[in-house]
Amino acid sequence: MFRLKHLFIILFLIVGIISEKISAQNIVTLAPNAFLYDVTTNTTLIDKNSDIPMPPASMSKLMTIYMVFERLKLGTLKLDDKFIVSRRAWRKGGSKMFVMVNKRVTVEDLLRGIIVQSGNDACIVIAEGISGTEEAFAEAMTRKAKEIGLKNSSFTNATGWPAEDHYMSAKDIANLSAKIIDEFPEYYKLFSEKNYTYAKIKQGNRNPLLYNGIGADGLKTGYTKSSGYGLAASVLRNGRRLLLVINGLKSSRARSSEASRLIDWGFRDTAIYHLFKKGDLIEEADVWLGKKSKVSLTYGKDLTLTMSRKVRRSLKVKLNYKNPIPAPIQKGDQVGYITVEAPTLNKIEIPVTVANDIEQLGSLGRLSTAFKYLLFGGK
């Protein structure tokens, strides 16, 4: 039989993996689509319509940027490579970098034109330079999105210009943002630049959070009539990174204030807790027919989780293992598991391992132990 022991009751766990969600009453947002994610512990803090495809506007430029960063990392593209500006790119409306037709522009300038200035013209120059046409580049974007696990994304252009089959979900935008930060740290720093000057025209970064001192270092705003005002934002404080995606707000002011409010809530009302450390002692277990009568049980892996500061004493942690543990035993053998449960948590299981080898008794020793067990009983 398995023996269950209550180890302790600690702070209420919000979530342990990205699929979990905070209950809606903890925080309310006016944004029709919202997703707040703790990158450090892979934890979802807010999830409102995050899987629903939506018009992403210029936030879909993150996919264009990802395509360029990947080629830079692979070495198939260099920052000083130059692409020629087509008439189509030069004539494109909306936000612009103001490149001139037939001029050759470096990839580095074009990246800043996209990231800082949100230039639609720069996106088309990149798309045509890499794939020949913007349409072919958009098809490649969609294929890459599926390849990296974006489940609700499709692209018909490189800019985020409104189109029927051009969409992303808030969760996809957040996951893409996390990949950019993780896979391309040497290029991600471009997102924190507050202004950039090209063709003697200085433009400021449209990300409002870069200017309010909350620790923001990226990523991208978006706006069209069909999408409303949106933002993909990343904030780093004391080694902890939160990613926020909101969309569908009615003004740039609402976008800025709501983003700041939700991020402040995430840092204020939740914290990171290091619950288990691999190799730490849990307790001593009995050994059956071994040269030693006890063996130390240890955690088989680390467990670090983001937990609520408000709702407490609902988390339950239980140790499950078969007692006694039959010899022979080898260090590192899994002999049980710890379950971590709470009302809003998908059950987590942590392996329980033994800390040392224990040999089995010889035949006479096993016979003697079995005889004593029959005479006197066992534990």
C-alpha positions in Angstrom: 0.0 0.0 0.0 1.0 3.6 -0.5 1.5 5.8 2.6 0.3 9.4 2.3 1.9 12.1 4.5 1.0 15.8 4.6 4.3 17.6 4.5 3.1 21.2 4.8 0.6 23.8 3.7 2.0 26.9 2.1 0.9 29.9 0.0 -1.9 29.4 -2.5 -0.5 28.4 -5.9 -1.8 30.3 -8.9 -0.3 28.3 -11.7 2.7 26.1 -12.4 2.6 25.8 -16.2 1.5 28.0 -19.0 -1.8 26.2 -19.5 -3.1 27.2 -16.0 -5.1 30.4 -15.4 -5.9 32.8 -12.6 -9.6 33.0 -11.8 -11.1 36.0 -13.4 -12.2 37.7 -10.2 -8.5 38.4 -9.2 -8.0 41.1 -11.8 -10.3 42.7 -14.4 -9.2 44.3 -17.6 -11.1 46.3 -20.1 -8.9 44.9 -22.9 -11.0 42.4 -25.0 -7.9 40.3 -25.4 -5.2 40.0 -22.7 -2.4 37.6 -21.7 0.0 38.2 -18.8 2.8 35.7 -18.6 5.7 35.1 -16.1 8.6 34.1 -18.3 10.8 33.2 -15.4 8.6 30.3 -14.1 6.5 29.6 -17.3 3.3 30.8 -15.5 0.1 32.4 -16.9 -1.2 35.2 -14.7 -4.0 36.6 -16.8 -5.8 34.9 -19.6 -8.7 36.7 -21.3 -9.6 35.4 -24.8 -5.9 34.7 -25.4 -6.4 31.9 -27.9 -8.9 33.8 -30.1 -7.5 34.9 -33.4 -7.6 38.7 -33.7 -6.2 41.5 -36.0 -2.7 42.0 -34.6 -1.9 45.2 -36.5 1.8 46.1 -36.2 2.3 43.5 -33.4 2.5 41.0 -36.2 5.8 42.8 -37.2 7.3 40.6 -34.5 7.0 37.7 -36.8 8.8 39.7 -39.6 11.5 40.6 -37.0 11.8 36.9 -35.9 12.4 35.9 -39.5 15.3 38.4 -39.8 16.8 37.5 -36.4 16.8 33.8 -37.3 18.7 34.4 -40.5 21.2 36.7 -38.7 21.8 33.9 -36.2 22.2 31.3 -38.8 24.6 33.5 -40.8 22.6 33.5 -44.0 22.0 37.3 -43.5 24.3 40.0 -42.1 23.5 43.4 -40.6 25.5 45.2 -43.3 23.7 43.4 -46.2 21.7 45.8 -48.3 18.3 45.5 -49.9 16.9 47.7 -52.6 13.8 49.7 -52.0 11.0 49.0 -54.5 8.4 51.4 -55.6 5.8 49.3 -53.8 7.7 49.6 -50.5 8.2 53.3 -51.0 4.5 54.0 -51.7 3.2 51.9 -48.7 1.0 54.0 -46.4 0.8 54.0 -42.6 3.8 54.3 -40.4 7.0 54.8 -42.4 10.7 54.7 -42.1 10.9 57.0 -45.1 13.2 55.0 -47.3 13.6 56.3 -50.9 12.8 54.2 -54.0 15.8 52.5 -55.6 18.0 53.2 -52.6 19.9 50.3 -51.0 19.4 50.2 -47.3 21.3 48.0 -44.8 19.5 45.3 -42.8 20.5 47.0 -39.6 18.8 50.2 -40.6 15.8 48.4 -41.8 15.5 46.5 -38.4 15.6 49.8 -36.5 13.1 51.2 -39.0 10.7 48.3 -38.1 11.4 48.0 -34.4 11.7 51.7 -33.4 9.7 53.4 -36.2 7.3 50.6 -37.0 7.9 51.3 -40.7 5.6 49.5 -43.1 8.0 50.4 -45.9 10.9 48.8 -44.1 8.9 45.6 -43.7 8.2 45.3 -47.4 11.9 46.0 -48.3 12.9 43.1 -45.9 10.2 40.8 -47.3 11.1 41.4 -50.9 14.8 41.2 -50.2 14.5 37.8 -48.5 11.7 36.1 -50.4 11.3 38.1 -53.7 7.8 39.2 -52.9 5.9 40.2 -49.8 3.3 37.5 -50.5 6.0 34.8 -50.6 7.5 36.2 -47.4 4.1 36.1 -45.7 3.7 32.4 -46.7 7.1 31.7 -45.1 6.0 33.6 -42.0 2.9 31.3 -41.7 5.0 28.2 -42.1 7.5 29.4 -39.5 4.7 30.2 -37.1 3.4 26.7 -37.3 7.0 25.3 -37.0 7.6 27.2 -33.7 4.3 26.3 -32.2 2.1 29.3 -32.8 -1.4 27.7 -33.0 -3.6 30.6 -34.1 -1.5 32.7 -36.5 -1.7 33.3 -40.2 0.0 36.0 -42.3 -0.8 37.6 -45.6 1.7 40.5 -45.4 4.8 41.6 -43.5 3.4 44.7 -42.0 0.2 43.8 -40.1 -1.9 45.7 -42.6 -5.6 44.6 -42.2 -6.5 41.5 -44.2 -9.1 38.8 -43.8 -6.6 36.0 -43.4 -4.0 37.9 -41.3 -4.4 37.2 -37.6 -2.7 36.2 -34.4 -3.8 35.3 -30.9 -2.6 37.2 -27.8 -1.0 34.0 -26.6 0.8 33.5 -29.9 2.2 37.0 -29.7 3.4 36.4 -26.1 5.0 33.1 -27.0 6.7 34.7 -30.1 7.9 37.5 -27.9 9.4 35.1 -25.4 11.2 33.3 -28.2 12.7 36.5 -29.5 14.0 37.4 -26.0 15.3 33.9 -25.4 16.8 33.0 -28.8 18.2 36.4 -29.9 19.5 38.3 -26.8 22.2 40.1 -28.9 19.5 41.6 -31.2 16.7 42.0 -28.7 18.4 45.1 -27.2 17.2 47.0 -30.3 13.7 47.0 -28.8 14.8 49.2 -25.9 16.0 52.0 -28.2 13.8 55.1 -27.6 14.4 56.8 -30.9 16.0 56.4 -34.3 16.9 58.8 -37.0 16.9 57.9 -40.7 17.0 60.3 -43.7 17.3 63.1 -41.1 13.9 62.2 -39.7 14.0 61.4 -36.0 11.2 59.2 -34.7 10.5 58.0 -31.2 9.7 54.4 -30.2 5.9 53.9 -30.0 6.1 51.7 -26.9 4.8 53.9 -24.1 6.2 51.7 -21.3 9.8 52.5 -22.3 9.3 56.0 -20.9 7.7 55.4 -17.5 10.5 53.7 -15.6 8.8 50.4 -14.8 11.5 48.2 -16.3 10.2 47.8 -19.8 12.7 46.8 -22.5 10.4 45.9 -25.5 8.4 45.0 -27.6 5.8 46.4 -30.0 2.6 48.4 -30.3 -0.2 48.0 -32.8 -3.2 49.9 -34.1 -5.7 49.8 -36.9 -9.4 50.5 -36.9 -10.2 46.8 -36.9 -7.8 45.9 -34.2 -8.0 48.8 -31.8 -5.0 49.7 -29.7 -2.7 46.9 -28.7 0.7 46.3 -27.1 3.1 43.5 -26.6 5.3 44.5 -23.7 8.2 42.9 -21.7 9.2 44.1 -18.3 12.2 42.9 -16.3 12.4 43.6 -12.5 15.0 42.1 -10.2 15.6 39.2 -12.5 11.9 38.4 -13.0 10.4 39.0 -16.5 6.7 39.5 -17.2 5.3 39.5 -20.8 2.0 41.3 -21.5 -0.2 41.3 -24.6 -3.3 43.4 -24.7 -5.4 44.4 -27.7 -8.7 46.0 -28.7 -8.5 49.1 -26.5 -10.1 52.4 -27.6 -7.2 54.8 -27.3 -3.4 55.0 -26.9 -3.9 56.5 -23.5 -6.0 53.5 -22.4 -3.4 51.2 -23.8 -0.6 52.8 -21.9 -2.5 53.0 -18.6 -4.0 49.5 -18.8 -0.6 48.0 -19.6 1.1 49.7 -16.7 -1.7 48.7 -14.3 -1.7 45.0 -15.3 2.1 44.7 -15.1 2.2 46.4 -11.7 -0.5 44.1 -10.5 1.5 41.1 -11.7 4.6 42.1 -9.8 2.7 43.3 -6.7 0.3 40.5 -6.2 2.4 37.5 -7.2 5.9 36.4 -6.3 8.3 33.6 -7.2 8.8 30.8 -4.6 11.4 28.1 -4.7 9.5 25.2 -3.2 11.8 22.2 -3.8 15.4 21.8 -4.6 16.7 18.7 -6.3 18.7 16.6 -3.8 17.3 18.1 -0.6 16.3 15.7 2.1 12.6 14.9 2.6 12.7 12.2 5.2 14.1 8.8 6.1 12.3 5.7 4.8 12.4 2.1 6.0 14.2 -0.5 3.9 13.1 -4.1 3.5 15.8 -6.8 3.4 18.7 -4.3 3.1 22.1 -4.0 4.8 20.8 -0.7 6.2 17.4 -0.2 7.7 16.9 3.4 6.5 17.4 5.3 3.3 17.1 9.1 2.7 14.4 10.3 0.4 15.2 13.4 -1.7 13.4 15.6 -4.3 14.0 14.4 -7.8 13.9 17.8 -9.4 13.6 21.5 -8.6 10.2 23.1 -8.4 9.9 26.9 -8.7 6.5 28.5 -9.0 4.8 31.9 -9.2 2.3 32.1 -6.4 -0.4 34.6 -5.2 0.3 36.9 -2.3 -3.4 37.1 -1.4 -5.0 33.7 -1.5 -3.1 31.4 1.0 -3.2 28.1 2.7 -5.0 26.2 -0.1 -2.0 24.5 -1.6 -1.6 20.9 -0.5 1.7 18.9 -0.8 1.6 15.1 -0.2 4.4 12.5 -0.2 3.5 9.2 -1.7 5.8 6.1 -1.6 5.7 2.4 -0.8 6.9 1.6 2.7 9.2 -0.2 3.3 11.3 0.1 0.2 12.8 -3.2 -0.9 16.5 -3.6 -1.4 18.6 -3.5 -3.4 18.4 0.3 -4.0 20.6 2.4 -6.2 21.2 6.1 -5.7 18.8 8.1 -7.9 16.1 5.4 -8.1 12.6 6.8 -8.1 10.6 5.3 -5.3 7.6 7.6 -5.1 6.4 11.1 -5.9 5.1 14.3 -4.4 1.8 15.7 -5.5 1.2 19.5 -5.5 -2.5 20.4 -5.7 -4.8 23.4 -5.4 -8.3 24.3 -6.6 -7.0 26.2 -9.7 -4.0 24.0 -10.3 -3.5 21.1 -12.6 -1.9 18.5 -10.3 1.9 18.5 -10.4 3.9 15.4 -9.6 7.6 15.6 -8.5 9.7 12.4 -8.4 11.0 11.2 -5.1 14.4 9.5 -5.3 16.8 7.8 -2.9 20.0 9.5 -1.8 22.3 6.4 -1.5 22.9 2.8 -2.5 21.8 0.0 -0.2 22.7 -3.6 -0.9 20.4 -6.4 -0.3 21.1 -8.8 2.6 22.6 -12.2 1.8 20.4 -15.3 1.7 20.9 -16.0 5.4 20.2 -12.4 6.3 17.1 -12.3 4.3 15.9 -15.7 5.8 16.6 -14.4 9.3 14.8 -11.1 8.7 11.8 -12.9 7.2 11.7 -15.3 10.2 11.8 -12.4 12.7 9.0 -10.7 10.7 6.8 -13.8 11.0 7.5 -14.1 14.7 7.4 -10.5 15.8 5.7 -8.6 13.0 7.1 -5.7 11.2 6.7 -2.0 11.1 
